Amino acid sequence: MTSDEIPSVEYVEGSGIPVRGNDIDTDQIIPARFMKVVTFDGLGEFAFFDQRFDHDDNQKEHPFNDDKYQDANVLVVNANFGCGSSREHAPQALVRWGIDAIIGESFAEIFAGNCLALGVPTVTADSETIEALQEWIEANPDGTIEVDVADETVTYGGKTIDVTVNEAQRKALVDGIWDTTALMKSNTEAIEKTAASLPYVGSEVNKEAADD
């Protein structure tokens, strides 16, 4: 695979971590004071920081502090997760903590879009299904969860449940077209040709090509 090729995301497997509560906003996922960075590197250690530590930096009870979840890569949440500010730092922090997929009752639209840009599926199920999955994870922290994006199913504990993946998201992940930056880089010639044919940018593109 070259650097411009985009991997498809049809399937994610791993152990789970449950974070309970509705309306968990992006400021809770990554407090604003940790956003003063040039790159997103290192943001993972600050995920849910104010929920994990008090003012004296003493640990509080939170799944992201629990040793049994430290290798988890499937986050299971409740309703309206990722609401509030549209900051892309929120999914960036979760990815750098180790999250590869998120299962929840519902997600804020912009948050889900920011997750898609990182190749992270956000799949949904009803509240009873999510509650049962969270309880199972708490009882089986090392148990395997299989998220099948293509078939819209989640398998755990010997049973398979139906979930929903937004159709546009599912297509982008399965077809490997979720990374728009890489997609544009891999189609540079086509983009330049199209730009050159547009009267309002064509002359400028041709001039730059001539200068090169």
PASEBA-1860 file (N, C-alpha, C; in nm, 3 decimals):
! residues 212
1> MTSDEIPS> 0.084/-0.120/0.000/0.000/0.000/0.000/0.087/0.124/0.000 ~ 0.064/0.219/-0.093/0.140/0.343/-0.094/0.083/0.437/0.009 ~ 0.158/0.547/0.033/0.115/0.641/0.138/-0.017/0.708/0.105 ~ -0.054/0.710/-0.027/-0.178/0.776/-0.067/-0.297/0.682/-0.070 ~ -0.275/0.551/-0.056/-0.384/0.456/-0.057/-0.456/0.456/0.077 ~ -0.587/0.445/0.072/-0.668/0.452/0.193/-0.720/0.313/0.227 ~ -0.690/0.263/0.347/-0.738/0.129/0.383/-0.889/0.129/0.406 ~ -0.954/0.023/0.366/-1.095/0.009/0.397/-1.109/-0.027/0.544
9> VEYVEGSG> -1.220/0.011/0.603/-1.248/-0.023/0.744/-1.380/-0.099/0.744 ~ -1.369/-0.229/0.725/-1.488/-0.314/0.721/-1.516/-0.382/0.854 ~ -1.412/-0.390/0.938/-1.422/-0.475/1.057/-1.324/-0.426/1.162 ~ -1.371/-0.417/1.285/-1.285/-0.382/1.399/-1.308/-0.486/1.508 ~ -1.199/-0.535/1.565/-1.209/-0.635/1.672/-1.123/-0.594/1.789 ~ -1.172/-0.618/1.909/-1.093/-0.589/2.028/-1.178/-0.594/2.152 ~ -1.121/-0.552/2.263/-1.196/-0.548/2.389/-1.262/-0.411/2.404 ~ -1.360/-0.406/2.493/-1.440/-0.285/2.507/-1.412/-0.205/2.633
17> IPVRGNDI> -1.454/-0.079/2.628/-1.449/0.008/2.744/-1.580/0.087/2.750 ~ -1.657/0.074/2.860/-1.785/0.144/2.868/-1.771/0.280/2.935 ~ -1.822/0.383/2.873/-1.828/0.516/2.935/-1.975/0.556/2.938 ~ -2.033/0.554/3.057/-2.176/0.576/3.072/-2.211/0.725/3.084 ~ -2.332/0.756/3.037/-2.383/0.892/3.051/-2.428/0.950/2.917 ~ -2.540/1.022/2.920/-2.589/1.089/2.801/-2.527/1.229/2.789 ~ -2.525/1.280/2.667/-2.482/1.418/2.640/-2.339/1.446/2.687 ~ -2.251/1.349/2.671/-2.110/1.372/2.701/-2.053/1.456/2.586
25> DTDQIIPA> -2.016/1.580/2.617/-1.975/1.672/2.510/-1.824/1.668/2.486 ~ -1.784/1.739/2.381/-1.644/1.735/2.341/-1.552/1.802/2.443 ~ -1.605/1.893/2.524/-1.522/1.955/2.627/-1.490/1.855/2.737 ~ -1.580/1.761/2.761/-1.550/1.654/2.857/-1.450/1.555/2.796 ~ -1.464/1.529/2.666/-1.373/1.435/2.601/-1.231/1.491/2.598 ~ -1.216/1.620/2.566/-1.084/1.684/2.568/-1.103/1.831/2.607 ~ -1.071/1.867/2.731/-1.087/2.005/2.777/-1.010/2.104/2.689 ~ -1.065/2.223/2.673/-1.012/2.322/2.579/-0.867/2.358/2.608
33> RFMKVVTF> -0.825/2.355/2.733/-0.688/2.399/2.766/-0.582/2.306/2.707 ~ -0.622/2.186/2.665/-0.526/2.093/2.606/-0.523/2.101/2.454 ~ -0.593/2.199/2.398/-0.602/2.210/2.254/-0.497/2.305/2.196 ~ -0.413/2.360/2.280/-0.312/2.456/2.234/-0.187/2.380/2.188 ~ -0.206/2.302/2.083/-0.097/2.218/2.033/-0.082/2.239/1.883 ~ 0.038/2.217/1.833/0.063/2.230/1.690/0.015/2.105/1.616 ~ 0.036/1.988/1.677/-0.012/1.862/1.620/-0.102/1.795/1.724 ~ -0.164/1.685/1.682/-0.252/1.611/1.773/-0.176/1.507/1.856
41> DGLGEFAF> -0.048/1.492/1.830/0.031/1.393/1.902/0.025/1.416/2.053 ~ 0.007/1.310/2.128/0.007/1.320/2.273/-0.126/1.355/2.335 ~ -0.229/1.381/2.253/-0.359/1.419/2.309/-0.425/1.306/2.386 ~ -0.387/1.182/2.355/-0.453/1.067/2.418/-0.448/1.069/2.569 ~ -0.338/1.115/2.626/-0.325/1.114/2.772/-0.419/1.213/2.839 ~ -0.475/1.306/2.759/-0.565/1.407/2.816/-0.712/1.375/2.791 ~ -0.743/1.262/2.731/-0.882/1.225/2.706/-0.957/1.212/2.838 ~ -1.073/1.275/2.847/-1.158/1.274/2.968/-1.081/1.324/3.092
49> FDQRFDHD> -0.987/1.413/3.074/-0.896/1.450/3.183/-0.970/1.498/3.307 ~ -1.066/1.588/3.293/-1.134/1.643/3.411/-1.229/1.543/3.475 ~ -1.267/1.438/3.403/-1.346/1.331/3.462/-1.256/1.228/3.530 ~ -1.129/1.228/3.494/-1.034/1.129/3.545/-0.950/1.179/3.663 ~ -0.935/1.312/3.675/-0.846/1.368/3.778/-0.911/1.488/3.847 ~ -0.881/1.503/3.977/-0.930/1.621/4.049/-0.833/1.737/4.030 ~ -0.857/1.847/4.101/-0.774/1.967/4.084/-0.630/1.946/4.130 ~ -0.608/1.844/4.210/-0.471/1.813/4.257/-0.409/1.699/4.177
57> DNQKEHPF> -0.471/1.667/4.063/-0.423/1.560/3.974/-0.430/1.421/4.036 ~ -0.516/1.405/4.137/-0.540/1.273/4.193/-0.644/1.201/4.107 ~ -0.622/1.073/4.082/-0.713/0.997/3.999/-0.852/0.985/4.061 ~ -0.953/0.999/3.978/-1.090/0.973/4.017/-1.134/0.841/3.951 ~ -1.248/0.792/3.993/-1.298/0.667/3.936/-1.351/0.694/3.795 ~ -1.289/0.634/3.697/-1.330/0.651/3.558/-1.276/0.534/3.477 ~ -1.354/0.484/3.381/-1.306/0.369/3.303/-1.169/0.390/3.238 ~ -1.140/0.513/3.197/-1.011/0.538/3.132/-0.894/0.532/3.230
65> NDDKYQDA> -0.923/0.526/3.359/-0.820/0.508/3.462/-0.810/0.363/3.508 ~ -0.906/0.282/3.469/-0.915/0.145/3.519/-0.817/0.055/3.444 ~ -0.731/-0.013/3.518/-0.629/-0.099/3.456/-0.688/-0.203/3.362 ~ -0.807/-0.252/3.396/-0.862/-0.362/3.314/-0.907/-0.317/3.175 ~ -0.914/-0.186/3.153/-0.956/-0.136/3.023/-0.842/-0.072/2.943 ~ -0.721/-0.080/2.992/-0.612/-0.004/2.930/-0.577/-0.050/2.789 ~ -0.612/-0.171/2.753/-0.585/-0.219/2.617/-0.709/-0.219/2.529 ~ -0.818/-0.160/2.579/-0.944/-0.161/2.505/-0.936/-0.070/2.382
73> NVLVVNAN> -1.006/-0.108/2.277/-1.010/-0.024/2.157/-1.150/-0.001/2.102 ~ -1.254/-0.056/2.170/-1.391/-0.035/2.128/-1.464/0.038/2.241 ~ -1.498/0.163/2.218/-1.565/0.246/2.318/-1.716/0.230/2.305 ~ -1.784/0.210/2.418/-1.930/0.193/2.416/-1.993/0.302/2.502 ~ -2.077/0.385/2.441/-2.130/0.505/2.505/-2.282/0.507/2.494 ~ -2.341/0.613/2.547/-2.487/0.624/2.546/-2.534/0.728/2.443 ~ -2.630/0.812/2.480/-2.695/0.897/2.381/-2.625/1.033/2.363 ~ -2.628/1.082/2.240/-2.580/1.215/2.204/-2.433/1.235/2.241
81> FGCGSSRE> -2.355/1.133/2.221/-2.212/1.141/2.253/-2.141/1.233/2.154 ~ -2.053/1.318/2.206/-1.976/1.409/2.122/-2.049/1.537/2.086 ~ -2.149/1.573/2.164/-2.223/1.696/2.139/-2.139/1.817/2.180 ~ -2.193/1.937/2.161/-2.121/2.059/2.200/-2.033/2.110/2.088 ~ -1.916/2.159/2.124/-1.823/2.215/2.026/-1.787/2.114/1.920 ~ -1.760/2.162/1.800/-1.728/2.074/1.688/-1.581/2.035/1.684 ~ -1.505/2.064/1.789/-1.360/2.043/1.789/-1.320/1.902/1.745 ~ -1.234/1.896/1.645/-1.185/1.766/1.596/-1.086/1.703/1.692
89> HAPQALVR> -1.040/1.781/1.792/-0.947/1.727/1.891/-1.010/1.613/1.971 ~ -1.143/1.611/1.982/-1.210/1.508/2.063/-1.187/1.368/2.005 ~ -1.224/1.341/1.881/-1.193/1.208/1.828/-1.044/1.185/1.813 ~ -0.967/1.291/1.788/-0.822/1.274/1.780/-0.766/1.223/1.912 ~ -0.816/1.275/2.024/-0.770/1.230/2.156/-0.810/1.085/2.180 ~ -0.931/1.048/2.141/-0.976/0.911/2.161/-0.894/0.813/2.077 ~ -0.866/0.850/1.953/-0.785/0.763/1.867/-0.646/0.746/1.925 ~ -0.589/0.853/1.978/-0.454/0.845/2.033/-0.452/0.775/2.169
97> WGIDAIIG> -0.566/0.765/2.233/-0.576/0.681/2.353/-0.578/0.534/2.313 ~ -0.631/0.505/2.192/-0.634/0.368/2.143/-0.768/0.321/2.088 ~ -0.864/0.412/2.074/-0.997/0.374/2.028/-1.001/0.360/1.876 ~ -1.055/0.246/1.829/-1.068/0.220/1.686/-1.212/0.220/1.637 ~ -1.308/0.207/1.728/-1.449/0.207/1.691/-1.531/0.250/1.812 ~ -1.648/0.312/1.786/-1.735/0.357/1.895/-1.876/0.307/1.868 ~ -1.934/0.244/1.969/-2.072/0.196/1.963/-2.153/0.278/2.061 ~ -2.266/0.332/2.018/-2.345/0.414/2.109/-2.491/0.421/2.068
105> ESFAEIFA> -2.570/0.486/2.153/-2.712/0.506/2.119/-2.728/0.609/2.009 ~ -2.650/0.717/2.018/-2.652/0.820/1.914/-2.530/0.910/1.930 ~ -2.495/0.979/1.821/-2.378/1.065/1.819/-2.414/1.201/1.761 ~ -2.346/1.305/1.810/-2.359/1.435/1.747/-2.307/1.424/1.605 ~ -2.375/1.488/1.510/-2.345/1.469/1.369/-2.202/1.511/1.333 ~ -2.158/1.626/1.384/-2.024/1.674/1.350/-1.919/1.582/1.412 ~ -1.942/1.536/1.534/-1.849/1.443/1.597/-1.835/1.316/1.514 ~ -1.947/1.261/1.468/-1.943/1.140/1.386/-1.867/1.165/1.257
113> GNCLALGV> -1.884/1.285/1.201/-1.811/1.320/1.080/-1.662/1.330/1.104 ~ -1.625/1.385/1.218/-1.483/1.394/1.253/-1.422/1.257/1.278 ~ -1.503/1.167/1.333/-1.455/1.029/1.351/-1.434/0.961/1.216 ~ -1.528/0.984/1.124/-1.516/0.925/0.991/-1.387/0.969/0.924 ~ -1.350/1.096/0.942/-1.228/1.148/0.881/-1.103/1.080/0.933 ~ -1.117/1.008/1.045/-1.005/0.934/1.103/-1.018/0.783/1.079 ~ -1.124/0.744/1.010/-1.147/0.602/0.985/-1.203/0.529/1.104 ~ -1.271/0.601/1.194/-1.329/0.540/1.314/-1.480/0.526/1.296
121> PTVTADSE> -1.534/0.405/1.289/-1.678/0.386/1.275/-1.752/0.430/1.402 ~ -1.867/0.493/1.382/-1.958/0.524/1.493/-2.089/0.453/1.463 ~ -2.113/0.342/1.530/-2.230/0.258/1.501/-2.330/0.271/1.615 ~ -2.458/0.258/1.584/-2.562/0.284/1.683/-2.653/0.163/1.705 ~ -2.712/0.162/1.825/-2.811/0.060/1.862/-2.902/0.123/1.967 ~ -3.013/0.057/1.999/-3.106/0.114/2.097/-3.049/0.107/2.238 ~ -3.111/0.178/2.329/-3.058/0.194/2.465/-3.047/0.061/2.539 ~ -3.143/-0.028/2.522/-3.138/-0.158/2.590/-3.019/-0.240/2.540
129> TIEALQEW> -2.996/-0.237/2.411/-2.884/-0.311/2.353/-2.752/-0.257/2.403 ~ -2.741/-0.125/2.409/-2.617/-0.062/2.458/-2.596/-0.093/2.605 ~ -2.702/-0.084/2.683/-2.692/-0.113/2.827/-2.644/-0.257/2.849 ~ -2.700/-0.350/2.774/-2.660/-0.491/2.788/-2.513/-0.509/2.750 ~ -2.468/-0.440/2.646/-2.329/-0.451/2.603/-2.235/-0.391/2.708 ~ -2.272/-0.276/2.764/-2.189/-0.215/2.868/-2.178/-0.306/2.990 ~ -2.288/-0.366/3.029/-2.286/-0.458/3.144/-2.198/-0.578/3.114 ~ -2.206/-0.631/2.992/-2.123/-0.745/2.955/-1.975/-0.710/2.959
137> IEANPDGT> -1.940/-0.591/2.911/-1.800/-0.548/2.914/-1.750/-0.537/3.057 ~ -1.831/-0.481/3.144/-1.791/-0.467/3.284/-1.766/-0.603/3.348 ~ -1.843/-0.702/3.307/-1.824/-0.837/3.360/-1.717/-0.915/3.285 ~ -1.686/-0.872/3.163/-1.588/-0.943/3.078/-1.493/-0.843/3.012 ~ -1.410/-0.776/3.091/-1.325/-0.670/3.035/-1.226/-0.719/2.930 ~ -1.194/-0.849/2.932/-1.102/-0.904/2.832/-1.176/-0.970/2.717 ~ -1.309/-0.965/2.720/-1.388/-1.029/2.615/-1.372/-0.959/2.482 ~ -1.391/-1.034/2.375/-1.373/-0.981/2.240/-1.505/-0.928/2.184
145> IEVDVADE> -1.497/-0.810/2.126/-1.610/-0.749/2.056/-1.572/-0.737/1.909 ~ -1.660/-0.783/1.821/-1.636/-0.774/1.678/-1.737/-0.677/1.616 ~ -1.687/-0.572/1.556/-1.771/-0.473/1.491/-1.759/-0.493/1.340 ~ -1.865/-0.541/1.278/-1.866/-0.563/1.134/-1.937/-0.444/1.070 ~ -1.858/-0.352/1.016/-1.913/-0.230/0.957/-1.992/-0.264/0.830 ~ -1.939/-0.352/0.749/-2.002/-0.387/0.622/-2.139/-0.451/0.643 ~ -2.149/-0.545/0.740/-2.274/-0.616/0.763/-2.362/-0.552/0.870 ~ -2.310/-0.447/0.935/-2.384/-0.375/1.040/-2.425/-0.469/1.154
153> TVTYGGKT> -2.327/-0.537/1.208/-2.349/-0.624/1.323/-2.238/-0.605/1.425 ~ -2.268/-0.639/1.549/-2.168/-0.645/1.657/-2.183/-0.782/1.722 ~ -2.072/-0.851/1.737/-2.073/-0.984/1.797/-1.992/-0.982/1.926 ~ -2.050/-1.036/2.032/-1.980/-1.046/2.161/-2.047/-1.155/2.244 ~ -1.969/-1.219/2.329/-2.025/-1.318/2.421/-2.105/-1.426/2.354 ~ -2.070/-1.465/2.231/-2.141/-1.572/2.164/-2.271/-1.532/2.096 ~ -2.302/-1.402/2.091/-2.423/-1.360/2.021/-2.393/-1.242/1.929 ~ -2.475/-1.228/1.830/-2.460/-1.121/1.731/-2.583/-1.031/1.734
161> IDVTVNEA> -2.561/-0.902/1.738/-2.670/-0.805/1.742/-2.662/-0.716/1.618 ~ -2.778/-0.669/1.575/-2.782/-0.576/1.463/-2.756/-0.434/1.513 ~ -2.676/-0.361/1.439/-2.649/-0.221/1.468/-2.672/-0.142/1.339 ~ -2.665/-0.011/1.352/-2.686/0.075/1.236/-2.562/0.158/1.209 ~ -2.521/0.160/1.084/-2.412/0.247/1.042/-2.470/0.341/0.936 ~ -2.453/0.472/0.957/-2.498/0.567/0.856/-2.449/0.522/0.719 ~ -2.538/0.519/0.621/-2.505/0.459/0.492/-2.387/0.529/0.423 ~ -2.383/0.661/0.431/-2.271/0.734/0.370/-2.140/0.698/0.440
169> QRKALVDG> -2.146/0.687/0.574/-2.027/0.648/0.650/-1.986/0.505/0.616 ~ -2.083/0.416/0.611/-2.052/0.276/0.581/-1.985/0.263/0.445 ~ -2.038/0.331/0.346/-1.980/0.324/0.212/-1.839/0.380/0.210 ~ -1.819/0.494/0.277/-1.686/0.556/0.279/-1.583/0.466/0.346 ~ -1.622/0.402/0.456/-1.530/0.315/0.528/-1.501/0.187/0.450 ~ -1.606/0.123/0.400/-1.591/-0.005/0.331/-1.519/0.013/0.198 ~ -1.548/0.123/0.128/-1.486/0.147/-0.003/-1.350/0.214/0.008 ~ -1.309/0.251/0.131/-1.179/0.313/0.149/-1.170/0.453/0.091
177> IWDTTALM> -1.277/0.532/0.110/-1.275/0.670/0.061/-1.304/0.768/0.175 ~ -1.271/0.726/0.298/-1.301/0.810/0.413/-1.199/0.920/0.435 ~ -1.075/0.902/0.389/-0.970/1.002/0.409/-0.967/1.095/0.288 ~ -1.037/1.208/0.297/-1.050/1.296/0.182/-0.918/1.360/0.142 ~ -0.830/1.386/0.238/-0.700/1.444/0.205/-0.617/1.347/0.121 ~ -0.610/1.222/0.166/-0.536/1.121/0.090/-0.602/1.097/-0.045 ~ -0.734/1.104/-0.049/-0.808/1.083/-0.174/-0.770/1.190/-0.275 ~ -0.761/1.315/-0.231/-0.724/1.425/-0.320/-0.579/1.410/-0.366
185> KSNTEAIE> -0.490/1.371/-0.275/-0.349/1.353/-0.311/-0.330/1.244/-0.415 ~ -0.411/1.140/-0.406/-0.398/1.028/-0.500/-0.460/1.059/-0.635 ~ -0.531/1.171/-0.645/-0.595/1.209/-0.771/-0.552/1.349/-0.815 ~ -0.425/1.381/-0.789/-0.375/1.514/-0.818/-0.392/1.553/-0.964 ~ -0.358/1.462/-1.055/-0.366/1.494/-1.197/-0.508/1.524/-1.240 ~ -0.602/1.446/-1.193/-0.742/1.468/-1.228/-0.792/1.602/-1.173 ~ -0.748/1.636/-1.051/-0.789/1.762/-0.990/-0.732/1.879/-1.069 ~ -0.604/1.869/-1.106/-0.541/1.977/-1.183/-0.607/1.993/-1.320
193> KTAASLPY> -0.643/1.882/-1.383/-0.709/1.887/-1.513/-0.845/1.955/-1.501 ~ -0.920/1.918/-1.397/-1.052/1.979/-1.376/-1.038/2.128/-1.346 ~ -0.941/2.162/-1.262/-0.919/2.302/-1.227/-0.881/2.385/-1.349 ~ -0.798/2.327/-1.434/-0.754/2.399/-1.554/-0.869/2.426/-1.650 ~ -0.972/2.342/-1.644/-1.086/2.359/-1.734/-1.187/2.462/-1.684 ~ -1.172/2.504/-1.560/-1.264/2.601/-1.503/-1.218/2.743/-1.536 ~ -1.305/2.824/-1.593/-1.263/2.958/-1.638/-1.214/3.049/-1.527 ~ -1.263/3.027/-1.404/-1.224/3.117/-1.296/-1.096/3.074/-1.225
201> VGSEVNKE> -1.044/2.956/-1.257/-0.915/2.914/-1.200/-0.820/2.861/-1.306 ~ -0.869/2.833/-1.427/-0.788/2.771/-1.529/-0.661/2.846/-1.563 ~ -0.670/2.977/-1.582/-0.553/3.056/-1.620/-0.448/3.053/-1.511 ~ -0.491/3.056/-1.389/-0.397/3.055/-1.276/-0.325/2.921/-1.267 ~ -0.398/2.810/-1.287/-0.338/2.677/-1.284/-0.238/2.661/-1.397 ~ -0.275/2.707/-1.518/-0.185/2.696/-1.632/-0.060/2.778/-1.614 ~ -0.074/2.896/-1.551/0.042/2.981/-1.525/0.138/2.913/-1.428 ~ 0.083/2.851/-1.321/0.168/2.781/-1.225/0.238/2.663/-1.290
209> AADD> 0.165/2.590/-1.378/0.226/2.476/-1.447/0.340/2.523/-1.537 ~ 0.323/2.638/-1.603/0.426/2.691/-1.689/0.547/2.735/-1.610 ~ 0.524/2.795/-1.493/0.634/2.840/-1.407/0.718/2.724/-1.358 ~ 0.650/2.607/-1.336/0.721/2.488/-1.289/0.805/2.427/-1.399
END
